[in-house]
Amino acid sequence: MLNRFARAFFTKVFTPVAKLFLALGISPDIVTIVGTIGVCAGALLFYPRHEFLVGTLVITAFVFSDTIDGVMARMSGRSGKWGAYLDSTLDRLGDAAIFGGLVLWYAGDGKDIIMAGLALACLILGSVVSYAKARAEGLGMTANVGIAERADRLVATLVTTGLVGMGLSEIVLTVVLALLALASLVTVIQRMWAVRVQALAES
């Protein structure tokens, strides 16, 4: 949902930045890699120390590289399979770092096994959501269905975690993680069912 409504807006916002990077000789791949490193550093350095606000601000500063590199690729005519593959693969790494950082805090000094379990569930199910679509496409089918797209999950997690860092009750984060885990599970089932229907139709 956020992907559809926000992509055009952020493309306009970051087009000047993309032009500047290209003028400086920076490639889209470098932006993708640096952005992922920044997201992972923000999540794994600050979240495990319960510095949720700082961690979220650092992650947010780098997460927009996901939009900038795409704009750069289109402007420079470098859009292709390698760029798409690199972007998707590193997206999974960044997402895992965000939820992994929460797992490290709540399984460690945070001493909240329920929250650790919910964050871990979001990490695992989020990866399966992406795999279910990628595997379907690898078999020549589609699985573009589901109620929990990556952008929705990412925004909900970052906004809530940042607000908790500002003093919001962690109960809200508990509810958000629980809902995201459930939505991810539903999405996995939806995608599996969509592929099953296509596979049966072909047989």
One Martini backbone bead per residue (centre of mass of N, CA, C, O) as a GRO file, in nm:
protein
  203
    1MET     BB    1   0.061   0.060  -0.025
    2LEU     BB    2   0.302   0.253   0.020
    3ASN     BB    3   0.434   0.196  -0.249
    4ARG     BB    4   0.212   0.329  -0.427
    5PHE     BB    5   0.184   0.625  -0.277
    6ALA     BB    6   0.509   0.703  -0.225
    7ARG     BB    7   0.695   0.675  -0.472
    8ALA     BB    8   0.641   0.940  -0.628
    9PHE     BB    9   0.716   1.137  -0.405
   10PHE     BB   10   1.015   1.036  -0.347
   11THR     BB   11   1.118   1.071  -0.630
   12LYS     BB   12   1.099   1.381  -0.633
   13VAL     BB   13   1.269   1.439  -0.380
   14PHE     BB   14   1.539   1.253  -0.483
   15THR     BB   15   1.634   1.354  -0.763
   16PRO     BB   16   1.856   1.564  -0.688
   17VAL     BB   17   2.035   1.356  -0.541
   18ALA     BB   18   2.078   1.168  -0.778
   19LYS     BB   19   2.214   1.376  -0.962
   20LEU     BB   20   2.454   1.435  -0.776
   21PHE     BB   21   2.574   1.150  -0.758
   22LEU     BB   22   2.619   1.117  -1.063
   23ALA     BB   23   2.807   1.368  -1.091
   24LEU     BB   24   3.018   1.224  -0.880
   25GLY     BB   25   3.027   0.904  -0.969
   26ILE     BB   26   2.799   0.751  -0.835
   27SER     BB   27   2.665   0.448  -0.786
   28PRO     BB   28   2.388   0.264  -0.717
   29ASP     BB   29   2.537   0.031  -0.569
   30ILE     BB   30   2.672   0.205  -0.351
   31VAL     BB   31   2.411   0.309  -0.224
   32THR     BB   32   2.301   0.033  -0.145
   33ILE     BB   33   2.538  -0.056   0.039
   34VAL     BB   34   2.553   0.188   0.232
   35GLY     BB   35   2.261   0.174   0.327
   36THR     BB   36   2.278  -0.108   0.455
   37ILE     BB   37   2.502  -0.047   0.655
   38GLY     BB   38   2.346   0.176   0.807
   39VAL     BB   39   2.106   0.007   0.898
   40CYS     BB   40   2.266  -0.212   1.051
   41ALA     BB   41   2.412  -0.022   1.245
   42GLY     BB   42   2.165   0.109   1.378
   43ALA     BB   43   2.039  -0.161   1.481
   44LEU     BB   44   2.306  -0.315   1.617
   45LEU     BB   45   2.410  -0.067   1.803
   46PHE     BB   46   2.127   0.048   1.945
   47TYR     BB   47   1.900  -0.155   2.013
   48PRO     BB   48   2.065  -0.344   2.221
   49ARG     BB   49   2.076  -0.055   2.411
   50HIS     BB   50   1.792   0.101   2.398
   51GLU     BB   51   1.840   0.311   2.143
   52PHE     BB   52   1.574   0.376   1.964
   53LEU     BB   53   1.588   0.664   1.852
   54VAL     BB   54   1.870   0.667   1.729
   55GLY     BB   55   1.838   0.416   1.557
   56THR     BB   56   1.598   0.520   1.386
   57LEU     BB   57   1.740   0.768   1.265
   58VAL     BB   58   1.964   0.615   1.123
   59ILE     BB   59   1.792   0.429   0.953
   60THR     BB   60   1.626   0.650   0.807
   61ALA     BB   61   1.871   0.789   0.668
   62PHE     BB   62   1.929   0.509   0.492
   63VAL     BB   63   1.656   0.388   0.373
   64PHE     BB   64   1.635   0.592   0.121
   65SER     BB   65   1.833   0.445  -0.071
   66ASP     BB   66   1.611   0.264  -0.203
   67THR     BB   67   1.520   0.510  -0.383
   68ILE     BB   68   1.775   0.644  -0.499
   69ASP     BB   69   1.892   0.402  -0.663
   70GLY     BB   70   1.650   0.382  -0.856
   71VAL     BB   71   1.668   0.664  -0.977
   72MET     BB   72   1.959   0.636  -1.080
   73ALA     BB   73   1.914   0.394  -1.268
   74ARG     BB   74   1.708   0.533  -1.455
   75MET     BB   75   1.880   0.787  -1.533
   76SER     BB   76   2.141   0.597  -1.633
   77GLY     BB   77   2.044   0.312  -1.756
   78ARG     BB   78   2.095   0.067  -1.511
   79SER     BB   79   1.862  -0.102  -1.532
   80GLY     BB   80   1.849  -0.436  -1.387
   81LYS     BB   81   1.907  -0.745  -1.262
   82TRP     BB   82   2.137  -0.680  -1.068
   83GLY     BB   83   2.011  -0.444  -0.914
   84ALA     BB   84   1.759  -0.598  -0.819
   85TYR     BB   85   1.910  -0.820  -0.668
   86LEU     BB   86   2.074  -0.646  -0.473
   87ASP     BB   87   1.840  -0.495  -0.343
   88SER     BB   88   1.676  -0.740  -0.236
   89THR     BB   89   1.899  -0.875  -0.069
   90LEU     BB   90   1.968  -0.623   0.117
   91ASP     BB   91   1.688  -0.586   0.234
   92ARG     BB   92   1.690  -0.842   0.405
   93LEU     BB   93   1.928  -0.759   0.581
   94GLY     BB   94   1.805  -0.503   0.704
   95ASP     BB   95   1.551  -0.629   0.827
   96ALA     BB   96   1.700  -0.831   1.010
   97ALA     BB   97   1.850  -0.618   1.179
   98ILE     BB   98   1.610  -0.480   1.306
   99PHE     BB   99   1.485  -0.734   1.447
  100GLY     BB  100   1.751  -0.832   1.573
  101GLY     BB  101   1.792  -0.591   1.764
  102LEU     BB  102   1.537  -0.650   1.931
  103VAL     BB  103   1.610  -0.933   2.018
  104LEU     BB  104   1.871  -0.862   2.174
  105TRP     BB  105   1.736  -0.690   2.388
  106TYR     BB  106   1.496  -0.882   2.493
  107ALA     BB  107   1.701  -1.134   2.540
  108GLY     BB  108   1.854  -0.957   2.732
  109ASP     BB  109   1.833  -0.678   2.914
  110GLY     BB  110   1.515  -0.665   2.867
  111LYS     BB  111   1.368  -0.923   2.966
  112ASP     BB  112   1.157  -1.020   2.703
  113ILE     BB  113   1.036  -1.300   2.562
  114ILE     BB  114   0.792  -1.202   2.402
  115MET     BB  115   0.930  -0.979   2.235
  116ALA     BB  116   1.147  -1.160   2.117
  117GLY     BB  117   0.947  -1.351   1.973
  118LEU     BB  118   0.808  -1.139   1.794
  119ALA     BB  119   1.060  -1.035   1.647
  120LEU     BB  120   1.138  -1.314   1.535
  121ALA     BB  121   0.879  -1.361   1.377
  122CYS     BB  122   0.914  -1.116   1.190
  123LEU     BB  123   1.179  -1.205   1.067
  124ILE     BB  124   1.093  -1.480   0.950
  125LEU     BB  125   0.824  -1.406   0.801
  126GLY     BB  126   0.943  -1.183   0.623
  127SER     BB  127   1.127  -1.378   0.464
  128VAL     BB  128   0.899  -1.566   0.360
  129VAL     BB  129   0.745  -1.360   0.200
  130SER     BB  130   0.973  -1.311  -0.005
  131TYR     BB  131   1.023  -1.606  -0.091
  132ALA     BB  132   0.742  -1.676  -0.201
  133LYS     BB  133   0.771  -1.483  -0.441
  134ALA     BB  134   1.045  -1.565  -0.563
  135ARG     BB  135   0.975  -1.866  -0.611
  136ALA     BB  136   0.739  -1.821  -0.797
  137GLU     BB  137   0.900  -1.670  -1.017
  138GLY     BB  138   1.101  -1.912  -1.064
  139LEU     BB  139   0.831  -2.087  -1.170
  140GLY     BB  140   0.644  -1.878  -1.343
  141MET     BB  141   0.497  -1.717  -1.118
  142THR     BB  142   0.266  -1.552  -0.895
  143ALA     BB  143   0.271  -1.336  -0.562
  144ASN     BB  144   0.091  -1.043  -0.555
  145VAL     BB  145   0.009  -1.086  -0.243
  146GLY     BB  146  -0.111  -0.924   0.048
  147ILE     BB  147  -0.112  -0.739   0.374
  148ALA     BB  148   0.232  -0.743   0.402
  149GLU     BB  149   0.431  -0.523   0.315
  150ARG     BB  150   0.739  -0.403   0.354
  151ALA     BB  151   0.679  -0.100   0.400
  152ASP     BB  152   0.468  -0.139   0.622
  153ARG     BB  153   0.649  -0.288   0.826
  154LEU     BB  154   0.875  -0.078   0.847
  155VAL     BB  155   0.716   0.172   0.938
  156ALA     BB  156   0.578   0.055   1.187
  157THR     BB  157   0.839  -0.019   1.338
  158LEU     BB  158   0.994   0.253   1.339
  159VAL     BB  159   0.783   0.439   1.461
  160THR     BB  160   0.734   0.281   1.724
  161THR     BB  161   1.028   0.261   1.824
  162GLY     BB  162   1.080   0.564   1.833
  163LEU     BB  163   0.851   0.630   2.037
  164VAL     BB  164   0.963   0.456   2.264
  165GLY     BB  165   1.226   0.631   2.280
  166MET     BB  166   1.022   0.885   2.377
  167GLY     BB  167   0.803   0.712   2.591
  168LEU     BB  168   0.642   0.502   2.487
  169SER     BB  169   0.475   0.236   2.536
  170GLU     BB  170   0.564  -0.103   2.489
  171ILE     BB  171   0.282  -0.212   2.429
  172VAL     BB  172   0.259  -0.101   2.145
  173LEU     BB  173   0.489  -0.272   2.026
  174THR     BB  174   0.362  -0.542   2.089
  175VAL     BB  175   0.114  -0.507   1.908
  176VAL     BB  176   0.262  -0.451   1.641
  177LEU     BB  177   0.426  -0.716   1.626
  178ALA     BB  178   0.183  -0.905   1.637
  179LEU     BB  179   0.043  -0.797   1.381
  180LEU     BB  180   0.282  -0.844   1.186
  181ALA     BB  181   0.304  -1.147   1.226
  182LEU     BB  182   0.017  -1.211   1.133
  183ALA     BB  183   0.028  -1.071   0.855
  184SER     BB  184   0.263  -1.242   0.748
  185LEU     BB  185   0.125  -1.516   0.770
  186VAL     BB  186  -0.111  -1.448   0.582
  187THR     BB  187   0.067  -1.382   0.336
  188VAL     BB  188   0.190  -1.659   0.302
  189ILE     BB  189  -0.077  -1.805   0.254
  190GLN     BB  190  -0.169  -1.640   0.011
  191ARG     BB  191   0.076  -1.715  -0.171
  192MET     BB  192   0.044  -2.019  -0.163
  193TRP     BB  193  -0.241  -2.025  -0.282
  194ALA     BB  194  -0.181  -1.883  -0.550
  195VAL     BB  195   0.019  -2.100  -0.647
  196ARG     BB  196  -0.168  -2.343  -0.631
  197VAL     BB  197  -0.373  -2.247  -0.839
  198GLN     BB  198  -0.170  -2.230  -1.075
  199ALA     BB  199  -0.064  -2.521  -1.066
  200LEU     BB  200  -0.342  -2.663  -1.112
  201ALA     BB  201  -0.401  -2.519  -1.387
  202GLU     BB  202  -0.144  -2.662  -1.531
  203SER     BB  203  -0.227  -2.981  -1.476
   0.00000   0.00000   0.00000
